[in-house]
Amino acid sequence: MIKRLVVVAFAAILAAFSICAQEYKLETGSPAPPNLPSAYASMVFQKPGYRVVGPSGPWCEVWFRNSLPSGPKPADSAISFSIPQGALIGILRFPSQGADRRGQVIKPGVYTLRYSDYPVDGAHQGVAPQRDFALMTPIAADPDPNAMPAFEALVKQSGGASGTPHPAVLSLETPADPKFPTVTKEGDHDWVLNVKLGDLPLAIIVAGKYE
């Protein structure tokens, strides 16, 4: 009986350690992304950036624009933000191998984050419950920060980040946590960076795969 209790207790300790080992936390990031093209260097980003650290060390750094352009209020309740299609949200850097919401491997590097909502059609059903996303593009392949590419054009250029026909995507949503900035766990395996851009609260799922 005692032996069994010891085994159970040891298993509980291992489980607790495993959970702790998977924690993500927020740190102060660098003042600016490295080696920014001149067109981006003149833009105003929040300083410093946000560094999300995972179980194996730094996972990503994100620099958001101070404020985002606003478009018409969406009529579809599955769309949370009135951000224009293709608008630049910020810049993300993976210091080592990263991943997107689909679980696609993303190489180390610097990427633009542009807003898009997914269309309601058979090709995009089941991507996620909501329709707000940030699509990643290698910054070298996205020379104009003021561009607002249409959906199909943005999907095509984002394929340069994923290396597949599918764009490299991160889910956006309205923050559940009222404190900013924070990194919080959502569900069993998603980690959310909650920030405020001007008056706009925004959450981006930076780690986790949609099942």
Phi, psi and omega in degrees: 000315180296319179300318180295319179297321179296316180298315180297316180297318179297319178297321179296320179296316178298318179297317179297319179297319180299318180296315180297323183294339182265006183291147172245148180220165183255135175231165174288130182269190179287158180298327182204156176298149180285145172052047179291136170301151185302325181298326180275330183298334181275353180278156182264114176246154175298135180234139351286180177279185180249127177253123177259122184251129181252192184296337181254011181116196181304128181264309179203162170237141181229134174241112181268154170296150179301320177211155185250149173296153182239142178244197179297148177295126182292139178276336182278124182292344177281353177253123186268334191240144177262048178269133181297148177305129174083358183294142178288126178264319183178197182228139181236142175233129169262114179289335174222190184304129179244194179203157178254189184294334178278351186088008178289139180286133178242128183292156173303140180156184182251133186228145170279151174245116180240143183281142169204146168254141184282137179290156177271094176208170184297332183288341186237014177290143176081005178294315178187162181296323181263173184243006181266128182219157167249126180258133181267141174223137174305132188298331178294337180262010184225072193287338186248105181295338182271357178293153175227077184297143175294167187306306184297321179294320180292319177301317182295314183288331178290338176299341176291339177275320183275334185072019180225173175293346181268143176292161174269113191238148169232138183282141174247148178201170175284131184299138173273335180268125184282355182263140182227144346276150177214160167244124183232156178270140179231122182069210185276331190212007181264142178237127192244130173265117181256124183222172174231123181250100190065238177265002187262114171282137184214141177237138178232128179279105186268340180218136181128149182245134178289125179262000000 
